[in-house]
Amino acid sequence: MSAAAESPLKQLWGEFAASKLALVGLALLVSVVMIAVFAPLISPQNPYDLAQLDVMSGKLAPGEQAMSGKTHLLGTDDQGRDMLSGIFYGLRISLGVGVVSTVIALVIGLFFGLIAAYFGGWVDTLIMRIVDIQLSFPAILIALILLALLGQGADKIVIALITVQWAYYARTVRASALVEKQKEYIEAAQVLALSKARILFRHMLPNCLPPLIVVATVQVAHAISLEATLSFLGLGLPITEPSLGLLISNGFTYLMSGKYWISFYPGLALLITIVAINLVADQLRDVLNPRLKK
C-alpha cells in the first residue's frame, strides 16, 4: 500500500513509532495503567483493609519475611502495609485523580477558550483577565488554599486540580481558535447562517484539538505530581487511602535511619509514571505539530 493510501491514523502511528524513546514511554505507561486497573487482582494485600495490616511487621526490609510467614518483596512501611500493594493501589489513585481532573478541566477550559475567541470584545476581555489572574499565582498555592478550606479526600483534590488547570486549556484553545476564526471555512459557515454552537463545536473545535491533546497529556503528569506534593504535605488524601505521595511522606522520617525503601520505591514508581507520560507527550507534540520537530 502506498503512503498516500494509508489512513491518517496509520500515518500518525508510523511517525510516533519512529521514536524509540516514545515507544519505551508508551510501553511503560501502558504497564503502569494495567497495574493500576488490575491492582485489586494482583496485589498481595489490600492496603485499605486495616484488618490486613500487621503493625508488628512494620518497617520490614525488602525480601524479609513477616511473622505471618508472608514475604514482602519491597518490604513494609511503618504500619505493616506491604509496599508493593501500596504502590499498586497508589498508582490507581494517582492516575485516577490526574486523568479525571485533567479531563474535566479540559472541557471547562475548552468551552471558555472557544467562547472568548469567537465572540471577542468584552467577553474575551473578561475571560482572559480571569485566566491571567489565576495564572499569575503558583498552582500549588491555589491548591493549598482550596484544600485547607475543603479538607482531605480524593474528590477535594480533584476539585482543587480542576481549579488550577482549566486556565491553561482556556488560553491554549483561545490562541488556536483565534487563528481558525480568520480562515475561509469559518467565514463560509457564517455566510450560510449556521448556528454559533455548530460553528464552534463542529467546525472550529476539531482544528483546535492537536495542541490541546499535547497540553492535556503534559497536564496529566503535572496533576499527578501536584497530587503527590499535596499528599506529601498532608493536605491531600487521608492516611487510609495511600497515594504515592502519601507513601513517600510516610517513609520520609525514616530515611536517616536507613529504611530507605519506604520512600524510595513509591518515589521510583512516581518518577517512572511521570517520565513515561512526558516521553509520550513529547513525541505527540512532534507528530501533531511538525514545525516543532527537533
MARKE-844577 format. One line per 10 residues: their letters; for each residue x, y, z of N, C-alpha, C. Coordinates in pm, whole numbers, padded with zeros to 5 digits, always signed. Layout:
N
a	X,Y,Z,X,Y,Z,X,Y,Z; ...
This chain:
294
msaaaesplk	+00085,-00119,+00000,+00000,+00000,+00000,+00088,+00124,+00000; +00057,+00221,-00082,+00137,+00343,-00091,+00112,+00430,+00030; +00206,+00522,+00052,+00194,+00612,+00168,+00071,+00700,+00155; +00037,+00737,+00028,-00079,+00824,+00006,-00209,+00755,+00040; -00210,+00620,+00027,-00333,+00545,+00051,-00349,+00506,+00198; -00248,+00528,+00279,-00255,+00493,+00419,-00355,+00584,+00492; -00420,+00530,+00592,-00513,+00610,+00672,-00435,+00711,+00755; -00497,+00826,+00787,-00429,+00926,+00869,-00382,+00870,+01003; -00464,+00783,+01063,-00428,+00725,+01192,-00303,+00639,+01180; -00294,+00563,+01070,-00176,+00478,+01050,-00052,+00563,+01025
qlwgefaask	-00069,+00674,+00955,+00045,+00764,+00932,+00093,+00825,+01063; -00002,+00865,+01148,+00035,+00923,+01278,+00108,+00821,+01364; +00060,+00696,+01361,+00128,+00592,+01439,+00269,+00567,+01385; +00285,+00569,+01254,+00417,+00549,+01195,+00514,+00658,+01238; +00467,+00783,+01243,+00552,+00893,+01286,+00582,+00884,+01436; +00481,+00843,+01512,+00503,+00828,+01657,+00602,+00716,+01686; +00588,+00602,+01616,+00673,+00487,+01640,+00816,+00507,+01590; +00841,+00617,+01518,+00976,+00644,+01470,+01071,+00677,+01585; +01017,+00713,+01698,+01100,+00745,+01815,+01103,+00626,+01911; +01221,+00572,+01935,+01234,+00459,+02027,+01202,+00501,+02171
lalvglallv	+01240,+00625,+02206,+01210,+00673,+02340,+01059,+00683,+02363; +00988,+00726,+02259,+00842,+00736,+02271,+00780,+00598,+02289; +00833,+00498,+02219,+00781,+00362,+02233,+00810,+00307,+02373; +00929,+00338,+02425,+00961,+00297,+02562,+00864,+00363,+02660; +00842,+00494,+02640,+00749,+00565,+02727,+00608,+00509,+02718; +00564,+00475,+02597,+00431,+00418,+02579,+00420,+00282,+02646; +00524,+00201,+02633,+00524,+00068,+02697,+00517,+00082,+02850; +00595,+00175,+02904,+00592,+00199,+03048,+00456,+00249,+03093; +00399,+00340,+03014,+00270,+00397,+03051,+00160,+00292,+03047; +00161,+00208,+02944,+00061,+00101,+02936,+00076,+00006,+03054
svvmiavfap	+00200,-00024,+03091,+00224,-00113,+03205,+00171,-00053,+03334; +00197,+00076,+03354,+00150,+00145,+03474,-00003,+00145,+03480; -00066,+00174,+03366,-00212,+00176,+03361,-00270,+00037,+03390; -00210,-00067,+03334,-00259,-00203,+03357,-00244,-00241,+03504; -00133,-00204,+03564,-00113,-00232,+03707,-00219,-00161,+03790; -00246,-00034,+03756,-00346,+00043,+03831,-00486,-00018,+03816; -00520,-00059,+03695,-00654,-00113,+03670,-00674,-00246,+03742; -00572,-00331,+03738,-00586,-00465,+03796,-00521,-00477,+03934; -00501,-00364,+04001,-00439,-00365,+04134,-00509,-00458,+04233; -00642,-00459,+04240,-00707,-00550,+04337,-00682,-00698,+04310
lispqnpydl	-00651,-00732,+04184,-00632,-00872,+04149,-00487,-00918,+04167; -00391,-00826,+04151,-00251,-00867,+04153,-00178,-00826,+04280; -00241,-00748,+04365,-00173,-00702,+04488,-00174,-00812,+04593; -00064,-00834,+04661,-00059,-00935,+04768,-00148,-00900,+04886; -00181,-00771,+04900,-00256,-00726,+05017,-00345,-00608,+04978; -00457,-00594,+05047,-00541,-00475,+05028,-00499,-00371,+05131; -00427,-00267,+05090,-00378,-00170,+05188,-00487,-00085,+05251; -00611,-00091,+05196,-00723,-00018,+05255,-00786,-00095,+05371; -00763,-00225,+05374,-00824,-00310,+05477,-00735,-00310,+05601; -00780,-00239,+05704,-00700,-00228,+05826,-00679,-00362,+05894
aqldvmsgkl	-00770,-00455,+05869,-00758,-00587,+05932,-00639,-00665,+05876; -00594,-00629,+05756,-00481,-00700,+05694,-00346,-00640,+05732; -00347,-00525,+05798,-00221,-00462,+05836,-00169,-00523,+05966; -00039,-00544,+05970,+00027,-00603,+06087,+00134,-00507,+06135; +00100,-00430,+06237,+00194,-00329,+06288,+00321,-00394,+06341; +00309,-00517,+06394,+00426,-00587,+06446,+00525,-00622,+06335; +00478,-00621,+06209,+00566,-00648,+06095,+00599,-00519,+06020; +00593,-00408,+06088,+00621,-00280,+06024,+00770,-00260,+05999; +00799,-00186,+05894,+00936,-00147,+05855,+01026,-00268,+05826; +00967,-00373,+05768,+01049,-00487,+05727,+01126,-00452,+05600
apgeqamsgk	+01248,-00498,+05588,+01331,-00471,+05471,+01279,-00551,+05351; +01311,-00508,+05229,+01269,-00582,+05109,+01315,-00728,+05114; +01222,-00820,+05085,+01252,-00962,+05085,+01244,-01028,+05220; +01219,-00950,+05324,+01215,-01006,+05459,+01078,-01070,+05485; +01079,-01173,+05567,+00957,-01247,+05596,+00891,-01195,+05722; +00758,-01177,+05717,+00683,-01129,+05833,+00655,-01243,+05929; +00602,-01209,+06048,+00569,-01309,+06148,+00461,-01405,+06098; +00377,-01357,+06004,+00271,-01441,+05949,+00323,-01541,+05847; +00449,-01526,+05808,+00509,-01616,+05709,+00512,-01559,+05569; +00448,-01445,+05548,+00446,-01383,+05416,+00578,-01310,+05390
thllgtddqg	+00626,-01320,+05266,+00747,-01250,+05225,+00707,-01124,+05149; +00759,-01010,+05194,+00727,-00882,+05132,+00843,-00842,+05040; +00819,-00847,+04909,+00926,-00824,+04811,+00989,-00686,+04825; +00906,-00585,+04852,+00957,-00448,+04866,+00952,-00400,+05009; +00932,-00492,+05103,+00929,-00455,+05243,+00793,-00404,+05286; +00787,-00348,+05406,+00663,-00291,+05459,+00691,-00150,+05512; +00584,-00073,+05530,+00601,+00060,+05587,+00584,+00054,+05738; +00573,+00169,+05802,+00567,+00173,+05948,+00437,+00114,+06003; +00334,+00100,+05919,+00208,+00044,+05964,+00194,-00104,+05930; +00299,-00163,+05873,+00293,-00302,+05834,+00227,-00322,+05700
rdmlsgifyg	+00209,-00216,+05624,+00148,-00224,+05491,+00251,-00274,+05390; +00213,-00373,+05310,+00300,-00424,+05206,+00328,-00314,+05104; +00456,-00283,+05081,+00491,-00170,+04995,+00451,-00193,+04850; +00463,-00316,+04802,+00425,-00346,+04664,+00276,-00321,+04644; +00195,-00366,+04739,+00050,-00344,+04730,+00018,-00196,+04741; +00087,-00126,+04831,+00065,+00017,+04846,+00095,+00093,+04718; +00202,+00053,+04649,+00240,+00119,+04523,+00135,+00092,+04416; +00089,-00033,+04405,-00012,-00067,+04304,-00140,+00014,+04325; -00186,+00020,+04449,-00307,+00097,+04478,-00279,+00247,+04469; -00158,+00287,+04506,-00122,+00428,+04496,-00121,+00476,+04352
lrislgvgvv	-00073,+00392,+04261,-00077,+00425,+04118,-00222,+00443,+04073; -00309,+00358,+04124,-00450,+00366,+04086,-00509,+00501,+04126; -00481,+00543,+04248,-00534,+00671,+04296,-00472,+00787,+04221; -00339,+00785,+04206,-00269,+00896,+04141,-00313,+00912,+03996; -00321,+00801,+03921,-00365,+00809,+03782,-00512,+00851,+03773; -00594,+00797,+03860,-00736,+00832,+03857,-00758,+00980,+03882; -00694,+01032,+03985,-00707,+01174,+04018,-00653,+01261,+03905; -00538,+01221,+03849,-00477,+01300,+03742,-00562,+01303,+03616; -00611,+01186,+03574,-00689,+01179,+03450,-00825,+01247,+03465; -00896,+01219,+03574,-01030,+01277,+03593,-01023,+01429,+03601
stvialvigl	-00930,+01481,+03680,-00919,+01627,+03693,-00879,+01691,+03561; -00791,+01626,+03486,-00747,+01681,+03357,-00861,+01684,+03256; -00940,+01577,+03248,-01050,+01572,+03152,-01154,+01679,+03182; -01193,+01692,+03309,-01295,+01791,+03345,-01242,+01933,+03323; -01116,+01957,+03363,-01057,+02089,+03342,-01046,+02121,+03193; -01015,+02019,+03113,-01004,+02038,+02968,-01138,+02082,+02909; -01246,+02017,+02950,-01379,+02052,+02898,-01415,+02195,+02936; -01390,+02232,+03061,-01421,+02368,+03106,-01337,+02471,+03031; -01206,+02447,+03024,-01118,+02540,+02954,-01149,+02548,+02806; -01186,+02435,+02748,-01222,+02431,+02606,-01343,+02520,+02578
ffgliaayfg	-01443,+02509,+02662,-01565,+02589,+02644,-01535,+02739,+02654; -01467,+02780,+02759,-01441,+02923,+02778,-01341,+02977,+02676; -01245,+02894,+02634,-01150,+02939,+02533,-01216,+02964,+02399; -01305,+02874,+02358,-01377,+02892,+02232,-01470,+03013,+02238; -01539,+03029,+02348,-01630,+03143,+02364,-01553,+03274,+02356; -01439,+03280,+02426,-01359,+03403,+02426,-01309,+03438,+02287; -01261,+03338,+02212,-01205,+03364,+02079,-01313,+03401,+01978; -01427,+03335,+01985,-01529,+03354,+01881,-01604,+03487,+01900; -01643,+03518,+02023,-01724,+03638,+02046,-01639,+03764,+02063; -01515,+03748,+02116,-01427,+03863,+02131,-01487,+03970,+02221
gwvdtlimri	-01441,+04096,+02204,-01497,+04207,+02279,-01485,+04191,+02429; -01589,+04234,+02500,-01585,+04231,+02646,-01587,+04088,+02700; -01647,+03995,+02624,-01648,+03854,+02668,-01505,+03800,+02672; -01430,+03825,+02566,-01290,+03782,+02559,-01208,+03848,+02668; -01228,+03978,+02687,-01152,+04052,+02788,-01179,+03999,+02927; -01305,+03974,+02960,-01341,+03926,+03093,-01282,+03788,+03121; -01299,+03695,+03024,-01248,+03559,+03045,-01096,+03558,+03055; -01030,+03633,+02968,-00884,+03632,+02969,-00824,+03701,+03091; -00896,+03802,+03144,-00844,+03866,+03267,-00853,+03768,+03384; -00961,+03690,+03388,-00972,+03588,+03493,-00861,+03485,+03478
vdiqlsfpai	-00836,+03443,+03353,-00728,+03347,+03327,-00593,+03405,+03367; -00568,+03531,+03332,-00440,+03595,+03366,-00420,+03604,+03516; -00527,+03639,+03587,-00517,+03650,+03733,-00484,+03515,+03794; -00553,+03410,+03747,-00526,+03278,+03804,-00385,+03231,+03773; -00340,+03250,+03648,-00207,+03203,+03609,-00096,+03284,+03673; -00128,+03398,+03730,-00025,+03479,+03797,+00013,+03422,+03933; -00071,+03331,+03985,-00043,+03266,+04113,+00009,+03124,+04088; +00103,+03078,+04170,+00151,+02939,+04156,+00037,+02840,+04178; +00034,+02736,+04098,-00073,+02636,+04108,-00076,+02571,+04245; +00041,+02544,+04301,+00048,+02478,+04431,-00013,+02565,+04540
lialillall	+00002,+02698,+04528,-00054,+02789,+04628,-00206,+02787,+04625; -00264,+02792,+04504,-00410,+02788,+04492,-00464,+02656,+04545; -00397,+02546,+04510,-00441,+02414,+04556,-00433,+02403,+04708; -00327,+02456,+04767,-00313,+02452,+04913,-00425,+02528,+04983; -00460,+02645,+04930,-00566,+02726,+04990,-00700,+02653,+04979; -00728,+02595,+04862,-00855,+02526,+04843,-00867,+02404,+04934; -00759,+02327,+04945,-00765,+02207,+05028,-00770,+02242,+05176; -00712,+02355,+05214,-00723,+02400,+05352,-00869,+02433,+05386; -00944,+02479,+05286,-01086,+02512,+05306,-01176,+02390,+05291; -01144,+02303,+05194,-01232,+02190,+05163,-01205,+02068,+05248
gqgadkivia	-01080,+02048,+05291,-01044,+01930,+05366,-00981,+01823,+05279; -00960,+01704,+05337,-00895,+01595,+05266,-00996,+01509,+05191; -00944,+01436,+05092,-01028,+01344,+05016,-00998,+01352,+04868; -01023,+01242,+04799,-00995,+01237,+04655,-01081,+01337,+04579; -01208,+01350,+04617,-01295,+01444,+04549,-01250,+01588,+04570; -01199,+01618,+04689,-01149,+01754,+04716,-01025,+01784,+04633; -00938,+01685,+04618,-00817,+01705,+04537,-00854,+01726,+04392; -00952,+01651,+04342,-00996,+01668,+04203,-01047,+01810,+04181; -01127,+01860,+04274,-01179,+01997,+04262,-01064,+02097,+04259; -00965,+02079,+04347,-00852,+02171,+04351,-00771,+02167,+04221
litvqwayya	-00750,+02047,+04167,-00671,+02033,+04044,-00747,+02089,+03923; -00878,+02072,+03921,-00958,+02132,+03813,-00944,+02283,+03816; -00950,+02339,+03935,-00942,+02484,+03950,-00810,+02540,+03901; -00701,+02468,+03926,-00570,+02522,+03886,-00533,+02487,+03741; -00610,+02397,+03677,-00572,+02355,+03542,-00652,+02420,+03430; -00779,+02452,+03452,-00866,+02491,+03342,-00812,+02612,+03265; -00743,+02703,+03335,-00695,+02826,+03270,-00592,+02795,+03162; -00509,+02691,+03180,-00411,+02653,+03078,-00482,+02616,+02947; -00589,+02539,+02959,-00661,+02496,+02839,-00735,+02612,+02774; -00790,+02700,+02857,-00862,+02815,+02801,-00770,+02902,+02717
rtvrasalve	-00650,+02926,+02767,-00556,+03010,+02692,-00509,+02939,+02565; -00481,+02809,+02574,-00435,+02733,+02457,-00543,+02729,+02348; -00666,+02699,+02388,-00776,+02691,+02292,-00803,+02828,+02229; -00800,+02932,+02309,-00825,+03066,+02255,-00723,+03102,+02148; -00595,+03072,+02174,-00491,+03105,+02076,-00514,+03032,+01945; -00550,+02904,+01952,-00576,+02827,+01829,-00704,+02874,+01760; -00806,+02902,+01841,-00934,+02942,+01784,-00926,+03078,+01715; -00844,+03168,+01765,-00828,+03298,+01701,-00770,+03283,+01560; -00680,+03186,+01543,-00623,+03160,+01410,-00730,+03099,+01319; -00805,+03003,+01372,-00908,+02937,+01291,-01021,+03033,+01254
kqkeyieaaq	-01047,+03128,+01340,-01158,+03221,+01317,-01138,+03303,+01190; -01013,+03328,+01152,-00982,+03410,+01035,-00984,+03332,+00904; -01003,+03201,+00911,-00996,+03118,+00791,-01128,+03118,+00715; -01120,+03080,+00589,-01234,+03093,+00499,-01350,+03001,+00537; -01322,+02884,+00590,-01431,+02791,+00620,-01521,+02846,+00731; -01465,+02923,+00824,-01547,+02985,+00928,-01633,+03097,+00867; -01573,+03175,+00778,-01649,+03281,+00710,-01762,+03221,+00627; -01733,+03109,+00560,-01836,+03043,+00480,-01950,+02992,+00569; -01915,+02938,+00686,-02018,+02889,+00778,-02104,+03003,+00829; -02043,+03119,+00852,-02120,+03235,+00897,-02212,+03286,+00786
vlalskaril	-02163,+03285,+00662,-02245,+03328,+00549,-02366,+03236,+00532; -02347,+03106,+00559,-02456,+03010,+00547,-02552,+03017,+00666; -02524,+03110,+00758,-02610,+03132,+00875,-02623,+03009,+00964; -02511,+02934,+00976,-02511,+02822,+01069,-02514,+02873,+01213; -02566,+02795,+01301,-02574,+02838,+01441,-02434,+02853,+01500; -02422,+02940,+01599,-02293,+02964,+01664,-02239,+02837,+01729; -02329,+02760,+01789,-02287,+02636,+01853,-02230,+02538,+01751; -02291,+02530,+01633,-02242,+02439,+01530,-02107,+02485,+01477; -02091,+02616,+01459,-01963,+02668,+01411,-01853,+02642,+01513; -01885,+02664,+01639,-01785,+02649,+01744,-01743,+02503,+01763
frhmlpnclp	-01841,+02416,+01780,-01810,+02280,+01824,-01799,+02178,+01711; -01853,+02210,+01594,-01843,+02113,+01484,-01736,+02152,+01383; -01712,+02282,+01367,-01617,+02326,+01266,-01485,+02377,+01326; -01495,+02460,+01429,-01375,+02519,+01486,-01302,+02425,+01582; -01378,+02357,+01666,-01319,+02272,+01770,-01224,+02165,+01716; -01263,+02086,+01612,-01171,+01980,+01565,-01034,+02032,+01524; -01028,+02154,+01472,-00900,+02209,+01429,-00818,+02268,+01543; -00880,+02278,+01662,-00808,+02328,+01780,-00757,+02214,+01869; -00793,+02090,+01834,-00761,+01977,+01922,-00614,+01937,+01927; -00538,+01938,+01813,-00400,+01890,+01820,-00314,+01953,+01930
plivvatvqv	-00304,+02086,+01941,-00224,+02141,+02050,-00284,+02111,+02186; -00417,+02097,+02191,-00484,+02070,+02318,-00451,+01931,+02369; -00439,+01834,+02279,-00405,+01697,+02317,-00267,+01692,+02383; -00173,+01767,+02326,-00038,+01770,+02381,-00039,+01832,+02520; -00108,+01946,+02534,-00115,+02014,+02663,-00182,+01924,+02767; -00289,+01855,+02727,-00360,+01768,+02820,-00272,+01653,+02868; -00193,+01596,+02777,-00104,+01485,+02814,-00001,+01531,+02916; +00056,+01649,+02892,+00155,+01702,+02987,+00088,+01735,+03120; -00034,+01788,+03114,-00103,+01827,+03237,-00142,+01707,+03323; -00161,+01589,+03263,-00186,+01470,+03343,-00067,+01443,+03434
ahaisleatl	+00053,+01452,+03377,+00175,+01433,+03458,+00185,+01541,+03564; +00151,+01665,+03527,+00157,+01775,+03623,+00057,+01753,+03735; -00064,+01707,+03702,-00166,+01682,+03804,-00123,+01571,+03899; -00061,+01466,+03845,-00015,+01355,+03929,+00093,+01402,+04026; +00188,+01480,+03976,+00296,+01530,+04062,+00242,+01629,+04165; +00142,+01709,+04126,+00083,+01805,+04220,+00006,+01733,+04329; -00067,+01629,+04291,-00139,+01549,+04393,-00041,+01484,+04489; +00071,+01433,+04435,+00172,+01371,+04521,+00232,+01473,+04618; +00254,+01594,+04569,+00308,+01700,+04655,+00211,+01735,+04766; +00083,+01750,+04731,-00018,+01785,+04831,-00034,+01674,+04935
sflglglpit	-00033,+01549,+04888,-00044,+01437,+04982,+00080,+01428,+05069; +00196,+01458,+05012,+00321,+01458,+05091,+00314,+01561,+05203; +00250,+01674,+05174,+00238,+01781,+05273,+00126,+01754,+05373; +00050,+01647,+05352,-00056,+01612,+05445,-00189,+01677,+05417; -00204,+01740,+05299,-00329,+01808,+05265,-00406,+01736,+05155; -00358,+01623,+05112,-00422,+01553,+05002,-00518,+01446,+05050; -00475,+01323,+05036,-00560,+01209,+05072,-00536,+01168,+05217; -00639,+01112,+05283,-00621,+01065,+05421,-00529,+00943,+05427; -00484,+00912,+05546,-00389,+00803,+05565,-00447,+00668,+05526; -00580,+00657,+05525,-00644,+00530,+05490,-00651,+00508,+05339
epslgllisn	-00615,+00611,+05258,-00616,+00599,+05112,-00477,+00634,+05059; -00382,+00542,+05068,-00243,+00576,+05036,-00220,+00601,+04887; -00187,+00724,+04854,-00140,+00754,+04719,+00012,+00749,+04721; +00074,+00767,+04607,+00221,+00762,+04601,+00283,+00871,+04687; +00224,+00990,+04682,+00277,+01100,+04763,+00270,+01072,+04911; +00159,+01011,+04953,+00143,+00980,+05095,+00239,+00869,+05138; +00262,+00772,+05051,+00358,+00666,+05082,+00499,+00722,+05096; +00534,+00815,+05009,+00666,+00880,+05019,+00677,+00957,+05150; +00569,+01027,+05186,+00569,+01105,+05310,+00584,+01016,+05432; +00518,+00898,+05429,+00525,+00807,+05544,+00667,+00763,+05574
gftylmsgky	+00748,+00746,+05469,+00883,+00696,+05490,+00990,+00803,+05501; +00948,+00930,+05485,+01048,+01037,+05484,+01122,+01047,+05617; +01051,+01029,+05728,+01114,+01041,+05860,+01209,+00926,+05891; +01201,+00818,+05811,+01284,+00701,+05839,+01406,+00692,+05746; +01423,+00791,+05658,+01534,+00785,+05563,+01668,+00784,+05634; +01683,+00869,+05734,+01811,+00881,+05802,+01846,+00758,+05885; +01745,+00676,+05915,+01772,+00554,+05993,+01800,+00434,+05903; +01808,+00458,+05771,+01844,+00352,+05678,+01728,+00278,+05616; +01606,+00312,+05656,+01489,+00244,+05600,+01443,+00318,+05474; +01527,+00312,+05373,+01507,+00388,+05250,+01388,+00342,+05169
wisfypglal	+01357,+00212,+05177,+01259,+00152,+05085,+01118,+00209,+05103; +01086,+00262,+05220,+00951,+00312,+05244,+00921,+00432,+05156; +01022,+00513,+05129,+01005,+00629,+05040,+01058,+00604,+04900; +01164,+00523,+04890,+01233,+00508,+04762,+01146,+00444,+04655; +01081,+00332,+04685,+01005,+00260,+04583,+00881,+00336,+04537; +00803,+00396,+04627,+00693,+00481,+04577,+00744,+00600,+04495; +00857,+00659,+04536,+00915,+00768,+04460,+00960,+00723,+04322; +01016,+00602,+04313,+01058,+00547,+04184,+00937,+00523,+04094; +00828,+00471,+04152,+00705,+00448,+04074,+00649,+00580,+04022; +00652,+00683,+04106,+00604,+00815,+04065,+00691,+00871,+03953
litivainlv	+00822,+00856,+03966,+00915,+00905,+03864,+00893,+00835,+03731; +00879,+00703,+03733,+00858,+00626,+03610,+00728,+00670,+03541; +00624,+00690,+03620,+00495,+00731,+03563,+00505,+00866,+03494; +00566,+00963,+03560,+00575,+01098,+03505,+00667,+01101,+03383; +00779,+01029,+03390,+00870,+01024,+03275,+00803,+00959,+03155; +00728,+00851,+03178,+00659,+00781,+03069,+00558,+00874,+03001; +00481,+00947,+03080,+00382,+01039,+03024,+00450,+01149,+02945; +00560,+01202,+02996,+00631,+01310,+02928,+00696,+01263,+02798; +00746,+01139,+02795,+00803,+01086,+02671,+00696,+01073,+02563; +00579,+01025,+02602,+00469,+01014,+02507,+00424,+01152,+02461
adqlrdvlnp	+00412,+01246,+02554,+00367,+01382,+02519,+00467,+01451,+02428; +00594,+01429,+02450,+00697,+01493,+02368,+00688,+01449,+02223; +00666,+01319,+02202,+00653,+01269,+02065,+00520,+01310,+02003; +00415,+01315,+02083,+00286,+01362,+02032,+00297,+01506,+01982; +00371,+01586,+02055,+00391,+01725,+02014,+00457,+01732,+01876; +00558,+01650,+01854,+00628,+01649,+01726,+00540,+01598,+01612; +00457,+01497,+01644,+00372,+01437,+01542,+00257,+01530,+01503; +00194,+01591,+01604,+00078,+01676,+01577,+00116,+01815,+01530; +00240,+01857,+01556,+00287,+01987,+01510,+00427,+01971,+01451; +00438,+01933,+01324,+00570,+01905,+01263,+00667,+02021,+01272
rlkk	+00618,+02143,+01286,+00708,+02259,+01293,+00794,+02257,+01418; +00750,+02180,+01520,+00825,+02173,+01645,+00925,+02058,+01649; +00934,+01982,+01539,+01026,+01868,+01536,+01169,+01916,+01553; +01247,+01837,+01625,+01386,+01873,+01651,+01467,+01854,+01523
